[in-house]
């Protein structure tokens, strides 16, 4: 099996994932998964695609991720890994799709408008 390359995005985070056969090592920005994402919740999000498809110790993953915060980065990695698992085996799609792992979350930060304090908040209105 050759290396499978996929991209996942979430807010402003972009994750490039390279999946190859191996022993289940996950390397993010040349650091170990447990070192990069210290909380168990984020580690679970990254491994979720492997857990659902029962392939936790069969693939090595190299990830380059930048932009956004740690949660956005973890969810971008999750989307990229889910896409990679679908390319490796088309039957994985039936497992991952109902869980919502193949859906790109389109929510972005709304831009600030001129003449206003923030995106929606206005300056205080004074009648007199």
N, C-alpha and C positions, 0 to 999 in steps of 0.2 A: 504494500500500500504506500502510495506517495503522500506527501504532505498536503493536507487540506487547509486552504487559507480562506477565512471569512471575516467580514467586518460587522460590528454591532455598534449602534449608537443609542445614547439616552441623554436628553438635555444637551449639554455641550461636550459630553464625554464620548470619545471615539476609541474603540478597542479593535485591534487587529489580532486575530487568533490563528495560530498554526498548530494543527492537530496531526500527530503521527503516532504510529504504534509504539507502545512502550509499557512502563510499569505503573502509570498513574501519577507521574510527577507534573505539578502545575507550577510554572515559573512566570511571574508577572514582573515586567521591567527588570529582569535579571535578579529578582529576589523571589524567595519561596512564598507560596500562598499564605501560610500562617504568619509570615513576617510582614507581608504587605497589608493584608486584611486581618487585623488583630481580633475583631469581634466575631463570635460564632455565627451571628446572623448573616454577615456579609460572606463568610466562608461557605455557608449553606447555599446562599444565592448563586455563587459561582459554580458549586458542584451539583446544583439541582438538575441540570440536563443529564448528567451522568447517572445520578441516583435514580431518576425516573426510567432510564433506558437500561439499567443494570450493567453499566460498562465502566465502573469506577476505577478499576485497576488495569484497564486494557489500552489506554491512550496517554501519551505524553503531550502536554500542552505548553506552548510558548506564547506569551501575550505581551503586546506592546499597547499600552493604554495611556491616554493623556486627556487633559481637559476635565472640567467639572469637579465634583466632590467625590468622596469615596463611595457613597451609595450609588450615584450615577455611573461611576466606573464599574462597580460590581454588576449592575444591571445591564450595562453595555456588553460586558464579558459574557454574561448569561445568554443574551440574545445571539451573540456571535457563536458561542458553543452550541446552542440549539440549532442554528443554521448549519453548522458543520456536521452535527449528528444526523441531520436530515440528508445531507449529501452523502455521508458514509453509507447509510442504510435508509431507504425510503419508508420502511415500516415504522421508523422512529417518529415520523410525522404524526401518526395516529395517536401516539402517547403524549407528545409535546404540545400539540395544537389545543386540546381541551384545557390544558393548564395555563394557556395564554403566553407561553414562552416564545412563540414565533411572531408575536405582534409587536411592532415597533411603537413605543409609547410616544405620541406626537407632541406631548405637552412641553412647551418651551416658556422661558421667562418673557412676559410681555414687555415691550419697550416703553420707556418713559416718554411722555408727550410734553412738548413745550407749553409753558403757561400753567403747568401743574406740578405738584410736589413729587409725585411718583407716577406709576402707570395709570392708576385709577383715582388716587387721592388728589383732591384739589386744595388750593390755598384757601385759608379761612375767608369766608364771605362776610363783608360788613355792609349792612344796609344803610347805616348812617355814619 
